[in-house]
Amino acid sequence: MVTGRFRALAIAACIGMLLVLLGGALVTNTDSGRGCGDDWPLCHGKFVPAYTIESLIEYSHRLITGFEGLLVLATVIAIILKFRKDRAGYREPLFYAGGALLFTIIQALMGAAAVMWPQSPPIMAIHFGISLIAFAATLLLVIWTFRVKEGPAKVFTVPRSIFPRVLATAIYSYVVIYLGAFIRHTDSGGGCLGWPLCNGEIVPEINGATGAVFIHRVAALILAISLAGLYLHIRRVSEGGAGLTKHAGWTLGLVITQIFSGALLTVTITNSDWFLFTNMLHNLIVTGLFGLLMDILVRSWRFRER
């Protein structure tokens, strides 16, 4: 049985990972990546950086990432100590916590490399994707703690047809998210002025920033259609087992919200203060969307018909 203390630790790790992810987005959106110069882990050669907005944002992100790494490590150790006698029962939470620790280390190393050896936008866009996977792992751990709150998790039966559809949708969503991160790192957000039209055209000239933003919009629309199809399929073939129907409905709602938040990005692009807010909102929504999609993926695999 999972104790309230362990659940609180898992929730803290999940919140911390969300702060790491949003902090990284803030660094990108405020151009604070060079706020500490070429130094890492110090900032301009000091433990306490000079008082500039860029250095404070960058150094705060480093501190939060380091603290989160310790939280995730503590979670892994707690799982090993608490559940080691139940070898079958502790594999799932250890997989989530271990994955979170691994991807936290990877993203920290990528961040350090980006400071000491400036990276290209395609590589930097991967950094956000790594953070997204790390957050999803901690979210899955939190969901697991509630699923086994009163003892062993209930066994549901999920039709085999669901998993391949969820897997394809999850991979495609990751591609769409990567493209959005690439647009941020190349400062291409202004490629399409106006929404839903792009520069007053249904189909603009596909090149440069305009092409990247337009392709991302089309890809997001296809993702929304895919999630609507996934929701309808799960609702048709499943009786809500393992909470799939409910979570699929949430992902559909979030992707629609994400599309409209993208419209807000376009509307606020000329106002730096509002644009920063809408950009962070855009990141927050897609983070929740991807996390829930990963939960559907895991459940559709674990509880599939044999």
DOVO-830730 format. One line per 10 residues: number of its first residue (from 1); for each residue x, y, z of N, C-alpha, C. Coordinates in steps of 0.001 Angstrom, whole numbers. Layout:
BEGIN
NUM) X/Y/Z/X/Y/Z/X/Y/Z; ...
END
This chain:
BEGIN
1) 847/-1194/0/0/0/0/885/1248/0; 494/2228/-787/1255/3471/-883/861/4410/249; 1830/4918/972/1560/5839/2084/1372/7270/1562; 728/8076/2380/534/9471/2011/1848/10210/1890; 2837/9808/2683/4148/10465/2638/4845/10213/1309; 4778/8961/840/5410/8655/-449/4673/9357/-1586; 3335/9392/-1497/2556/10070/-2536/2914/11557/-2583; 3107/12162/-1413/3488/13577/-1362/4851/13790/-2021; 5777/12844/-1821/7089/12946/-2448/6958/12867/-3971; 6112/11951/-4445/5898/11808/-5892/5268/13067/-6482
11) 4311/13636/-5774/3655/14860/-6248/4642/16015/-6282; 5489/16109/-5242/6502/17165/-5203/7460/17039/-6386; 7850/15799/-6700/8750/15573/-7835/8073/15970/-9143; 6779/15698/-9257/6030/16044/-10467/5917/17562/-10624; 5586/18244/-9539/5491/19711/-9582/6850/20321/-9895; 7890/19773/-9275/9241/20262/-9532/9629/20104/-10994; 9248/18956/-11590/9583/18736/-12997/8827/19697/-13899; 7588/20011/-13517/6822/20995/-14282/7507/22363/-14228; 8017/22731/-13046/8721/24001/-12906/10009/24016/-13732; 10687/22868/-13791/11892/22773/-14619/11546/22998/-16086
21) 10480/22348/-16526/10074/22460/-17925/9672/23891/-18272; 8841/24490/-17421/8396/25862/-17679/9554/26849/-17533; 10476/26548/-16604/11646/27398/-16449/12515/27390/-17693; 12658/26210/-18294/13418/26118/-19537/12752/26907/-20651; 11416/26834/-20709/10683/27609/-21714/10852/29106/-21471; 10882/29491/-20189/11071/30907/-19859/12457/31379/-20288; 13469/30549/-20079/14824/30881/-20517/14841/31122/-22022; 14169/30234/-22763/14126/30367/-24223/13384/31619/-24651; 12211/31833/-24054/11346/32943/-24483/11888/34317/-24094; 12805/34364/-23118/13392/35649/-22702/14833/35798/-23186
31) 15278/34831/-24006/16655/34857/-24524/17674/34943/-23396; 17436/34150/-22343/18312/34181/-21170/19321/33037/-21156; 19396/32293/-22245/20295/31147/-22282/21752/31499/-22075; 22119/32738/-22443/23503/33179/-22264/23628/34090/-21059; 22630/34034/-20172/22627/34910/-19004/23778/34679/-18051; 24403/33504/-18126/25547/33198/-17260/26831/33058/-18075; 26797/33570/-19294/27988/33479/-20135/28286/32058/-20539; 29563/31695/-20561/29989/30343/-20943/30250/29451/-19738; 29878/29912/-18535/30185/29167/-17307/29059/28209/-16944; 29472/27045/-16443/28525/26066/-15896/29296/25140/-14977
41) 28864/24862/-13766/27583/25270/-13167/27587/26673/-12557; 28757/27336/-12474/28779/28698/-11951/28158/29663/-12963; 27922/30878/-12505/27327/31902/-13376/28287/33084/-13414; 28936/33273/-14568/29982/34293/-14688/31065/34081/-13630; 31350/32818/-13346/32406/32477/-12398/32047/32645/-10944; 30762/32880/-10628/30346/33122/-9252/29220/32171/-8855; 29138/31893/-7533/28019/31123/-7024/26746/31968/-7034; 26874/33237/-6743/25743/34168/-6774/25975/35128/-7927; 25160/35049/-8986/25414/35840/-10186/25123/37326/-9983; 25600/38108/-10928/25312/39546/-10922/23819/39757/-11146
51) 23340/40876/-10656/21907/41138/-10730/21515/41631/-12128; 21212/40715/-12981/20597/41022/-14269/19436/40054/-14446; 18424/40457/-15160/17251/39600/-15356/17641/38287/-16021; 18485/38377/-17050/18867/37169/-17792/19632/36183/-16912; 20577/36696/-16118/21369/35797/-15267/20505/35188/-14172; 19581/35955/-13616/18701/35428/-12569/17795/34331/-13111; 17251/34543/-14309/16374/33531/-14914/17154/32258/-15196; 18320/32396/-15822/19130/31225/-16167/19617/30489/-14918; 20103/31233/-13921/20656/30594/-12728/19555/29971/-11879; 18397/30619/-11827/17269/30048/-11086/16835/28730/-11717
61) 16850/28691/-13039/16499/27454/-13744/17483/26342/-13402; 18755/26679/-13318/19765/25675/-12955/19539/25160/-11531; 19251/26069/-10609/19039/25676/-9212/17810/24771/-9078; 16738/25138/-9755/15513/24330/-9690/15762/22953/-10284; 16501/22902/-11397/16816/21616/-12023/17642/20746/-11080; 18632/21349/-10412/19448/20586/-9468/18633/20065/-8298; 17770/20915/-7758/16917/20491/-6642/15962/19390/-7082; 15430/19526/-8299/14518/18503/-8817/15248/17171/-9007; 16500/17238/-9447/17287/16008/-9589/17411/15274/-8262; 17614/16017/-7181/17695/15406/-5847/16351/14826/-5422
71) 15257/15527/-5759/13924/15029/-5428/13638/13701/-6131; 13974/13644/-7409/13725/12420/-8184/14611/11288/-7677; 15858/11604/-7348/16756/10594/-6792/16197/10059/-5475; 15689/10954/-4628/15082/10533/-3364/13877/9635/-3615; 13127/9927/-4666/11962/9105/-5012/12387/7711/-5425; 13435/7625/-6241/13956/6321/-6668/14407/5507/-5462; 15150/6135/-4559/15639/5437/-3362/14470/4984/-2495; 13456/5836/-2348/12290/5489/-1541/11560/4288/-2123; 11462/4229/-3429/10798/3095/-4078/11568/1803/-3819; 12881/1868/-3967/13706/670/-3751/13580/185/-2301
81) 13629/1104/-1353/13566/728/63/12173/244/465; 11148/870/-93/9779/577/341/9191/-652/-345; 9522/-838/-1629/8852/-1893/-2391/9780/-3016/-2840; 11018/-3051/-2346/11968/-4039/-2855/11551/-5474/-2573; 10759/-5698/-1517/10314/-7058/-1216/9241/-7531/-2188; 8556/-6566/-2806/7529/-6907/-3789/8105/-6636/-5174; 8915/-7584/-5672/9645/-7353/-6913/8728/-7094/-8097; 7596/-7778/-8151/6675/-7575/-9262/5944/-6243/-9139; 5654/-5856/-7889/4868/-4650/-7681/5642/-3362/-7819; 6977/-3425/-7644/7713/-2163/-7643/8392/-1868/-8978
91) 8236/-2757/-9941/8861/-2516/-11240/8260/-1301/-11945; 6939/-1187/-11892/6288/-77/-12595/6686/1278/-12014; 6551/1512/-10698/6959/2820/-10171/8453/3083/-10328; 9272/2031/-10237/10706/2214/-10407/11027/2604/-11851; 10275/2055/-12793/10450/2409/-14204/10150/3887/-14422; 9061/4373/-13816/8697/5790/-13967/9740/6693/-13315; 10077/6398/-12063/11026/7247/-11332/12420/7172/-11952; 12825/5966/-12341/14128/5813/-12979/14198/6546/-14305; 13104/6480/-15077/13055/7208/-16341/13128/8705/-16122; 12421/9186/-15098/12454/10618/-14783/13871/11055/-14413
101) 14565/10224/-13613/15931/10550/-13208/16864/10573/-14413; 16726/9576/-15281/17586/9494/-16467/17413/10726/-17356; 16153/11077/-17645/15916/12198/-18559/16211/13545/-17895; 16130/13601/-16570/16543/14821/-15869/18035/15034/-16023; 18804/13954/-15895/20256/14045/-16073/20592/14437/-17512; 19876/13829/-18476/20140/14128/-19885/19857/15595/-20192; 18719/16093/-19686/18386/17486/-19987/19352/18450/-19301; 19828/18093/-18109/20806/18943/-17427/22121/18991/-18209; 22558/17839/-18712/23791/17786/-19496/23631/18543/-20808; 22447/18428/-21424/22198/19176/-22659/22204/20679/-22397
111) 21636/21068/-21243/21647/22478/-20880/23060/22985/-20669; 23886/22172/-20008/25283/22560/-19787/26022/22667/-21109; 25777/21715/-22011/26437/21740/-23322/26024/22964/-24124; 24730/23339/-23996/24243/24514/-24731/24912/25793/-24252; 25284/25837/-22948/25953/27022/-22396/27407/27077/-22851; 28096/25958/-22750/29529/25946/-23052/29823/25860/-24546; 28947/25170/-25283/29108/25059/-26737/27752/25310/-27385; 27475/26540/-27762/26163/26889/-28324/25707/25893/-29379; 24446/25454/-29248/23892/24424/-30115/22969/25043/-31167; 22704/24279/-32214/21803/24722/-33273/20355/24596/-32794
121) 19427/25342/-33387/18005/25271/-32998/17424/23854/-33033; 17726/23016/-34039/17173/21653/-34016/17565/20862/-32774; 18814/21047/-32311/19273/20346/-31110/18604/20921/-29873; 18484/22242/-29815/17869/22888/-28662/16390/22512/-28547; 15727/22296/-29674/14320/21897/-29645/14159/20526/-28995; 15170/19664/-29155/15132/18348/-28519/15148/18492/-27003; 15797/19530/-26504/15891/19772/-25058/14496/19848/-24440; 13596/20561/-25098/12224/20656/-24601/11547/19284/-24628; 11798/18528/-25681/11210/17194/-25780/11678/16265/-24677; 12955/16363/-24306/13492/15561/-23208/12811/15944/-21897
131) 12640/17242/-21670/11963/17715/-20459/10526/17211/-20411; 9893/17160/-21556/8508/16700/-21638/8395/15236/-21219; 9329/14420/-21665/9322/13000/-21293/9583/12849/-19797; 10504/13642/-19259/10805/13571/-17824/9577/13933/-17003; 8859/14975/-17420/7643/15349/-16698/6596/14251/-16797; 6412/13688/-17987/5420/12628/-18170/5714/11448/-17245; 6995/11127/-17055/7367/10017/-16176/6945/10289/-14735; 7165/11521/-14259/6758/11841/-12882/5242/11868/-12751; 4549/12340/-13790/3085/12349/-13762/2538/10922/-13713; 3126/10026/-14478/2708/8619/-14465/2913/8010/-13080
141) 3991/8408/-12410/4242/7908/-11061/3150/8390/-10100; 2768/9663/-10201/1702/10201/-9347/391/9465/-9602; 55/9271/-10866/-1184/8552/-11216/-1141/7140/-10654; 35/6496/-10720/177/5140/-10175/-87/5123/-8680; 404/6130/-7943/211/6147/-6491/-1273/6226/-6127; -2066/6891/-6942/-3506/6959/-6678/-4210/5689/-7139; -3657/5046/-8173/-4276/3828/-8688/-4133/2676/-7695; -3051/2669/-6910/-2826/1582/-5956/-3013/2084/-4522; -3805/3119/-4364/-3980/3766/-3069/-4408/2790/-1975; -5313/1896/-2294/-5838/960/-1293/-5277/-441/-1440
151) -4251/-603/-2228/-3682/-1934/-2419/-3339/-2159/-3882; -3169/-3421/-4326/-2808/-3717/-5715/-3795/-3086/-6699; -3263/-2648/-7826/-4101/-2000/-8834/-5124/-2985/-9391; -6317/-2455/-9668/-7354/-3286/-10269/-6921/-3681/-11677; -7353/-4873/-12089/-7004/-5365/-13420/-8191/-5132/-14353; -7957/-4350/-15404/-8976/-4083/-16402/-8606/-4806/-17688; -9550/-4907/-18573/-9290/-5484/-19883/-9526/-4416/-20935; -8486/-4125/-21686/-8565/-3101/-22724/-8422/-3766/-24089; -9327/-3495/-25028/-9232/-4087/-26374/-7869/-3823/-27003; -7331/-4803/-27679/-5996/-4702/-28264/-5911/-3628/-29342
161) -7030/-3266/-29934/-7009/-2289/-31024/-6658/-885/-30551; -6740/-647/-29250/-6509/710/-28737/-5020/1060/-28728; -4175/150/-28263/-2760/470/-28086/-2069/990/-29345; -2169/295/-30507/-1453/817/-31689/-1932/2207/-32097; -3210/2487/-31903/-3725/3824/-32230/-3143/4882/-31293; -3077/4539/-30011/-2514/5489/-29049/-1028/5701/-29320; -311/4625/-29614/1126/4717/-29889/1388/5626/-31086; 647/5432/-32173/826/6264/-33368/511/7727/-33055; -564/7963/-32289/-949/9330/-31937/98/9977/-31044; 648/9211/-30102/1662/9745/-29187/2928/10135/-29950
171) 3374/9284/-30866/4567/9590/-31659/4334/10833/-32515; 3151/10887/-33133/2835/12046/-33972/2764/13329/-33126; 2187/13244/-31945/2090/14421/-31083/3475/14927/-30711; 4402/14010/-30505/5766/14404/-30161/6415/15170/-31307; 6127/14740/-32535/6645/15429/-33717/6072/16850/-33797; 4767/16969/-33550/4114/18284/-33583/4700/19198/-32514; 4920/18654/-31317/5498/19441/-30218/6930/19852/-30549; 7681/18939/-31152/9057/19268/-31541/9066/20425/-32544; 8148/20404/-33497/8085/21468/-34490/7779/22810/-33818; 6875/22785/-32808/6585/24007/-32071/7806/24524/-31336
181) 8585/23615/-30734/9809/24012/-30033/10838/24570/-31015; 10904/23973/-32194/11831/24446/-33223/11481/25874/-33644; 10189/26161/-33767/9739/27509/-34136/10166/28519/-33074; 10040/28130/-31790/10458/29041/-30715/11956/29315/-30766; 12749/28268/-31001/14205/28429/-30967/14742/29131/-32213; 13940/29228/-33251/14367/29955/-34451/13677/31308/-34565; 12897/31669/-33519/12170/32947/-33519/11315/33105/-34769; 10620/32023/-35119/9799/32027/-36335/8335/32279/-36056; 7995/32613/-34797/6590/32759/-34425/5830/33785/-35243; 6546/34783/-35781/5885/35814/-36569/5732/35454/-38036
191) 6001/34205/-38366/5907/33799/-39773/4505/33869/-40329; 3507/33678/-39475/2101/33772/-39885/1424/34843/-39044; 1067/35929/-39665/311/36972/-38971/-1166/36766/-39273; -1980/36787/-38219/-3402/36517/-38396/-3719/35064/-38105; -4992/34822/-37729/-5443/33462/-37430/-6952/33397/-37648; -7497/32381/-38332/-6838/31150/-38778/-6071/31274/-40094; -6287/32375/-40840/-5526/32564/-42063/-4077/32897/-41729; -3208/32618/-42650/-1779/32906/-42472/-1407/34015/-43443; -1156/35191/-42896/-845/36362/-43713/-1949/36646/-44733; -3184/36407/-44292/-4337/36672/-45141/-4596/35627/-46198
201) -3874/34512/-46179/-4028/33468/-47195/-4386/32136/-46549; -5174/31339/-47271/-5506/30001/-46772/-4264/29126/-46811; -3559/29170/-47930/-2301/28433/-48063/-1225/29426/-48504; -359/29847/-47605/685/30815/-47958/1834/30138/-48694; 2796/30920/-49078/3997/30372/-49689/4780/29602/-48630; 5068/28346/-48919/5685/27462/-47924/7200/27606/-47963; 7720/28568/-47237/9169/28701/-47094/9486/29510/-45846; 10681/29345/-45335/11144/30106/-44180/10244/29980/-42968; 10131/31074/-42220/9334/31093/-40996/7860/30871/-41288; 7383/31430/-42391/5972/31254/-42751/5654/29787/-42979
211) 6509/29092/-43685/6290/27674/-43937/6297/26852/-42656; 7233/27154/-41756/7328/26403/-40499/6068/26575/-39653; 5601/27823/-39517/4418/28085/-38695/3174/27480/-39338; 3053/27607/-40653/1869/27061/-41334/1826/25540/-41213; 2960/24887/-41397/3012/23422/-41266/2651/23009/-39846; 3117/23784/-38868/2790/23475/-37472/1288/23606/-37223; 667/24618/-37811/-782/24783/-37650/-1542/23614/-38249; -1163/23224/-39447/-1830/22093/-40108/-1612/20813/-39307; -386/20626/-38828/-67/19435/-38039/-885/19396/-36754; -1080/20562/-36117/-1877/20633/-34891/-3336/20285/-35173
221) -3846/20741/-36319/-5226/20412/-36705/-5374/18910/-36919; -4399/18305/-37583/-4427/16851/-37806/-4356/16111/-36472; -3564/16632/-35530/-3476/16013/-34209/-4829/16061/-33507; -5527/17200/-33614/-6845/17318/-32998/-7818/16300/-33598; -7768/16140/-34920/-8637/15160/-35587/-8276/13748/-35127; -6978/13483/-34993/-6520/12152/-34553/-7000/11849/-33140; -6911/12842/-32246/-7352/12637/-30870/-8874/12485/-30789; -9598/13184/-31667/-11053/13007/-31718/-11388/11589/-32170; -10664/11106/-33177/-10875/9737/-33636/-10518/8713/-32572; -9420/8980/-31832/-9010/8077/-30762/-10068/8031/-29671
231) -10591/9187/-29293/-11627/9250/-28260/-12865/8462/-28682; -13308/8641/-29914/-14505/7946/-30399/-14272/6439/-30459; -13053/6041/-30865/-12745/4604/-30936/-12740/3975/-29546; -12080/4643/-28586/-12037/4109/-27227/-13442/4027/-26638; -14234/5037/-26891/-15602/5054/-26366/-16440/3933/-26988; -16148/3607/-28237/-16938/2589/-28930/-16557/1173/-28492; -15261/901/-28327/-14830/-473/-28080/-14577/-769/-26606; -14503/272/-25760/-14206/64/-24345/-15338/601/-23497; -15522/-13/-22342/-16557/429/-21415/-15967/1348/-20348; -14932/2065/-20716/-14318/2998/-19765/-13304/2339/-18859
241) -12922/1103/-19176/-11956/398/-18355/-10650/1148/-18233; -10094/1138/-17017/-8811/1774/-16717/-8860/3284/-16924; -10053/3856/-17016/-10186/5301/-17144/-9787/5843/-18505; -9741/4998/-19537/-9259/5442/-20840/-10193/6456/-21495; -11496/6189/-21427/-12445/7093/-22077/-12362/8496/-21489; -12303/8569/-20173/-12233/9871/-19499/-10966/10625/-19876; -9827/9940/-19847/-8563/10600/-20159/-8472/10966/-21635; -9042/10126/-22507/-9058/10456/-23933/-9887/11710/-24174; -10975/11854/-23430/-11788/13062/-23521/-11019/14288/-23065; -10211/14128/-22021/-9391/15231/-21533/-8352/15651/-22574
251) -7727/14676/-23232/-6723/15024/-24247/-7366/15769/-25411; -8585/15358/-25782/-9290/16055/-26862/-9595/17494/-26450; -10058/17686/-25223/-10332/19030/-24739/-9079/19883/-24684; -7962/19275/-24264/-6707/20027/-24154/-6145/20418/-25515; -6277/19528/-26504/-5724/19873/-27814/-6529/21004/-28453; -7830/21037/-28204/-8652/22149/-28707/-8245/23449/-28007; -8050/23364/-26697/-7581/24530/-25941/-6210/24980/-26427; -5356/24008/-26765/-4014/24316/-27251/-4062/25073/-28579; -4976/24677/-29443/-5105/25358/-30737/-5500/26819/-30532; -6446/27059/-29624/-6866/28441/-29365/-5781/29239/-28642
261) -4971/28548/-27830/-3855/29267/-27196/-2821/29649/-28250; -2720/28827/-29300/-1854/29191/-30420/-2350/30436/-31132; -3693/30543/-31215/-4265/31763/-31795/-3920/32973/-30942; -3940/32804/-29614/-3572/33901/-28717/-2115/34322/-28924; -1249/33344/-29212/144/33667/-29492/239/34631/-30670; -545/34346/-31704/-520/35203/-32886/-1037/36599/-32572; -2107/36669/-31782/-2722/37958/-31452/-1792/38813/-30604; -1022/38176/-29721/-189/38923/-28762/1261/39050/-29185; 1584/38658/-30392/2994/38590/-30792/3676/39956/-30795; 2906/41025/-30944/3500/42365/-30954/3606/42983/-29555
271) 3068/42285/-28553/3129/42756/-27168/3993/41782/-26377; 5214/42184/-26078/6184/41257/-25484/5722/40686/-24148; 5058/41490/-23317/4614/41008/-22007/3517/39956/-22149; 2504/40252/-22949/1417/39302/-23142/1893/38081/-23921; 2827/38281/-24842/3332/37165/-25637/4065/36162/-24759; 4802/36659/-23766/5484/35758/-22833/4463/34928/-22062; 3386/35566/-21608/2345/34854/-20863/1670/33789/-21730; 1265/34166/-22954/576/33216/-23824/1513/32081/-24251; 2804/32386/-24374/3775/31355/-24720/3890/30325/-23599; 3952/30795/-22357/4036/29883/-21223/2753/29070/-21084
281) 1604/29708/-21351/332/28991/-21317/312/27895/-22366; 826/28202/-23547/898/27235/-24640/1725/26020/-24219; 2844/26275/-23549/3706/25191/-23057/3018/24370/-21974; 2317/25044/-21079/1655/24358/-19978/581/23408/-20484; -218/23851/-21434/-1308/23019/-21956/-759/21786/-22656; 253/21978/-23494/778/20835/-24239/1475/19843/-23311; 2017/20334/-22206/2644/19445/-21225/1602/18517/-20599; 458/19086/-20201/-611/18265/-19652/-1164/17302/-20677; -1308/17764/-21910/-1815/16914/-22992/-922/15698/-23211; 383/15936/-23309/1312/14837/-23558/1361/13875/-22375
291) 1311/14411/-21163/1336/13552/-19978/141/12615/-19928; -1051/13132/-20202/-2252/12290/-20200/-2215/11269/-21333; -1674/11670/-22468/-1564/10739/-23587/-632/9586/-23236; 432/9877/-22507/1341/8825/-22061/647/7871/-21085; -235/8411/-20248/-967/7555/-19315/-1895/6609/-20078; -2571/7118/-21098/-3429/6259/-21919/-2593/5186/-22600; -1402/5573/-23066/-518/4621/-23737/-121/3493/-22795; 276/3847/-21580/707/2844/-20605/-440/1909/-20241; -1618/2467/-19970/-2749/1630/-19563/-3236/741/-20689; -3224/1252/-21907/-3690/440/-23038/-2734/-708/-23323
301) -1458/-573/-22897/-491/-1661/-23035/-579/-2647/-21874; -604/-2117/-20652/-590/-2985/-19474/-1858/-3825/-19346; -3004/-3267/-19692/-4278/-3946/-19480/-4883/-4487/-20781; -4074/-4596/-21830/-4594/-5075/-23107/-5024/-6522/-23028; -5922/-6912/-23884/-6399/-8303/-23938/-5247/-9216/-24334; -5165/-10334/-23666/-4089/-11300/-23967/-4524/-12285/-25031
END
